């Protein structure tokens, strides 16, 4: 199974996208923003949540830039997303779900890897242990 870890301060996004396209038989989902459910906003803005894990079935999630906007969202179609600030993406790891560990859980604001996996399945539905997730390490900031 192939795993990738990219330091975005060292690698250009075009190079990363080319590597992923060349090594994996999956399309890219180019992410231009992070939407966080309201229940995770305090974790993001306080800095406790240092990573976010994203999944798109049959695709690899990859950023459009190393700085993207952060939005608060709800499950309600009646509420508009609210821009909160920005995420500076420090690194991107592409790994199978089964490779998530306790450190990943803590960095993502959870107390255990089981709690993290349950949350991912609640958000994304059933994810097979061999399907790839994108683990973004980021710094949250606001413009003054």
N, C-alpha and C positions, 0 to 999 in steps of 0.2 A: 504494500500500500504506500502511496506517495504522500509525503508531508512536505509542506513548504513553509519557510519562515523568512519574511522580508523585512529588513530595516528600512523604513521609508525615508530616513534621512540620508541613506547611502544609495538607494536605488530609485531611478526614475520610474514613474508609474507606467509609462509606455513599455519599458523594459520588463517590468513585472507582468503586465498584461500579455506581452509576447511570450514570456516563459510559460505562463499558465496555459495559454492557447496551444503552445507547442507540446506540452507535456501531458495534458489532460483532454479527454474526449468529451468535454462539457463546455457549454456556452458560458460567457461571462454575463453577470448581472452587474452593470456599472452603477454604483451607489453614489448619489449626489447629496445625500443628507442622512442623518440619523434621526429616526422617530423613536422616542421613548414613551412607553405607557406612563401615565401619571404616577403610578405606584413606584416607579424607579427614578423619578426626577430628583428627589432629595439625595439619593445615592450618587447621582451624576454630579449635581452642583456642589456637593460636599467633598467630592474627590474620592469617596470610598469605592465607587465603581470606576475601575481603571481600564476595564475592557468591556466590549460588547460583542456578543456572538450572534452572527447572522446566518440565515439559511434560506436557500431558494432551491427547491427540488429540481434536480437535473441541471443545475447551474452552479457556478462559483461566483461568490459575491466579491467584488473588487471596487475600490474607491475611484472616483473620477479625479480626485485631487487629494493632496495630503492635509488639506483643511476644508472641512465641510460643515454646514450649519446643523445645529441640534434643535429639534422640535419636541414639544410635549404633545402627545396625542392621547385620545381616549378611544374606547370602543364604540362611542356614540357617533353615528353619521351626522348628527345635528351640530356637533361642535367642530370648529375649525382648529387645525393644528396651530400651536403658538410657538414662535421662534424664541428660544431661550438664550442661545449663545453659539459657540463654535467648538468643534473638536479638531485638535491637531493630531492627526494619526501618526503614531510613532512606529508601529510595526503591524504586520499582517501575517497571521499564521493560518494556513489552510490544512485542516486535519480531519480525519474521520471522527464522528461523534464519540466513538468508543475511546478515543485518545484523550478526551477531556479528563482533567485530574483535579485534585483538591485545591491546588494553587490556582488553577483556572477559575474554580468556583469562588474562592476568596476574592480574587481580582475582579470578578464580575458582581460582587456584592452579596454572594450567597454563603451559607455556612457549611455546605457539603456539596459534593459532586452530584449526589442523588437529587438534592433540592434544585440544583442548576438544571439537570436533565429534565426533571419534571416541569420546570418553568418553560424550558425550550419547547417541550412537547405541548404544553398548554397554549403557547403562542403560535407555534408552527404546525401543530398536528403531529401525527405519528412520524417520527424520523427513525430510519433504520440506522443501526449502530455503525454501518460502513459508509453511510452518506457523509459527504464533506460539509463542514461548517467553516465559516471564516471568523477568526478570532482577531478583533481589532483592539490593539492597545492604543489608548488616546489620552490626551490632556484636554480637559474642558476649560474654556475661557470665555469671557464676555468682552465685547468691544466697549471702550469707554467713550 
